[in-house]
């Protein structure tokens, strides 16, 4: 049968894909040993095949904080989940740029959290599930009233042959039967293609997704594809070979398998420090969604940090589209103070030191004009004014700037270099370096010396 000719709105040209992609049911697993020699560092190879940019008109973020994010830490309490869900609703803004959040349903605590989040009545993030591939769990999703659930469909031969002990044909038949069961309960399926960056893209993944699109057409329910870079092997280099090429995978799923952009989602891990870049690349080449967790908390090295993609979005689109990034700082403080999770101080956007200048010459520049050494107006966008770490080169002005910024003093309450407290702190700092100190002064040390030298009226100003 002739394949249809269709109009591509991105290129304004008619397009015809003439290739047919049957399942390649191999007898021996193809584990791409030439790319993944286990006793060596994995290889990044190139064939110079490139695909065009295909960024959808609308892109969004989805959240896995309560699923993948809970697989590497102490489970959140019900109240913590509800509080974080509230934060994500505010962060996503009125346009729902944080489109969905997935939840476990295994325990009573999990289900209680889902019910309480549903009581909020938010349109976004939409509450979705992550369940085992069983009829009982599908019914649970339906009874709770969720419209969508994730289903694990591991797609590399590592998983199909070595973990599941199946052939590709057996795995495909099993997966399709599971997805069909899900759709028959009236619940949309989100298929998590685990380990896609070690899978045979055109021998298994594309043929499988073609069959999934047939089920979508048959049941008139969405079948979404989450491309899971489970081991962080994805790369965004132009001309890199699949299965490591992020853009090659997204192109194949969209163009060759016919998966609509709005049904495509990238789920990255950070084993090779590429989670953020690969997620952005997925957007650029045709995936509407990128799946993230707060502060990147997830299995092993973690997932794509949700807060990072907020700023990737703003850089690509030129707007935050109603997202409220100051909520990110509130969430970071909640993690530190209420949940007891320590955020590494150098973590971008949320770490204690992410916008703290330490080098003397940098501090001098920041004091003259903060744009010189601050990435953007962090006070406006994150409610985090830039700080200058105090050292032997800070001077009176540097110490005054630290006090004013740390305590967020209003202009009328701010201190200048002639203030008595500033001079006392400066004398103490000078003594430290005269005794041979070479490291910067910590916030805790400064707070201690300040606390020892202020009266009640000054204490009220600083700590109000």
Secondary structure, DSSP 8 states (H G I E B T S, - for coil): -----EEETTTTEEE-----------SS----TTT--TTS-----B----------SS-EEEE-TTTGGGTTS----HHHHHHHHHHHHHHHTTTTSEEEEEEE-SSHHHHHHHHHHHHT--SSSEEEEE--SSHHHHHHHHHHT-SEEEEE---SHIIIIIIS---HHHHHHHHHHHHHHHHHTT-EEEEEETTGGGS-IIIIIHHHHHHHHHHHHHHTS-EEEEEEETTS--B--TTB-TTTBHHHHHHIIIIIS---GGGEEEEEB-TTS-HHHHHHHHHHTT-SEEEEBGGG--STT-B-BHHHHHHHHHHHHSS-TT--THHHHHHHHHIIIII-----TT-TTTSTTTTEE-SHHHHHHHHH-GGGT-SS-HHHHHS---EE---TT-HHHHHHHHHHHHTT--TTT---TT-HHHHHHHHHHHHHHHTT--S---HHHHHHHHHTT--HHHHHHH--
